[in-house]
Amino acid sequence: MRQRYEAKMVAMELRVKQVLNAQGVHTTNYVPYVSYGRRLRKLVRQKQISGESSDMASAVPLQKWAARGQDPNVLAAIRQEVCSAGEPAP
């Protein structure tokens, strides 16, 4: 079970890095974006929330990482391309 979890996390992190490469993000800035991807994946994978509640929950990490100085456009690309999450509620 642990190996399967680790394999999924590695795959998600590789997809995040591909998005970052496409967006032109320098490798020294990868860590916060990968952390955002991990957090968003945890939210998306929760089976207790869906629909509008999921969208509202995904707005919190977006605002948090944007306030930390990360580019909201890159965060949106990660959200859409890696985690398949919808638009966060305003």
ChimeraX attribute file (.defattr): number of C-alpha atoms within 10 A of each C-alpha:
attribute: neighborCount
match mode: 1-to-1
recipient: residues
	/A:1	6
	/A:2	7
	/A:3	8
	/A:4	9
	/A:5	10
	/A:6	11
	/A:7	12
	/A:8	12
	/A:9	15
	/A:10	12
	/A:11	13
	/A:12	18
	/A:13	19
	/A:14	14
	/A:15	18
	/A:16	27
	/A:17	21
	/A:18	15
	/A:19	19
	/A:20	21
	/A:21	13
	/A:22	11
	/A:23	12
	/A:24	10
	/A:25	15
	/A:26	9
	/A:27	10
	/A:28	7
	/A:29	11
	/A:30	16
	/A:31	11
	/A:32	14
	/A:33	22
	/A:34	20
	/A:35	14
	/A:36	21
	/A:37	24
	/A:38	17
	/A:39	14
	/A:40	23
	/A:41	19
	/A:42	11
	/A:43	20
	/A:44	21
	/A:45	12
	/A:46	10
	/A:47	8
	/A:48	9
	/A:49	14
	/A:50	14
	/A:51	9
	/A:52	13
	/A:53	12
	/A:54	21
	/A:55	19
	/A:56	17
	/A:57	17
	/A:58	22
	/A:59	16
	/A:60	15
	/A:61	18
	/A:62	21
	/A:63	16
	/A:64	12
	/A:65	17
	/A:66	15
	/A:67	11
	/A:68	10
	/A:69	10
	/A:70	17
	/A:71	14
	/A:72	14
	/A:73	11
	/A:74	19
	/A:75	22
	/A:76	16
	/A:77	17
	/A:78	24
	/A:79	23
	/A:80	13
	/A:81	13
	/A:82	21
	/A:83	20
	/A:84	13
	/A:85	19
	/A:86	17
	/A:87	15
	/A:88	19
	/A:89	13
	/A:90	8
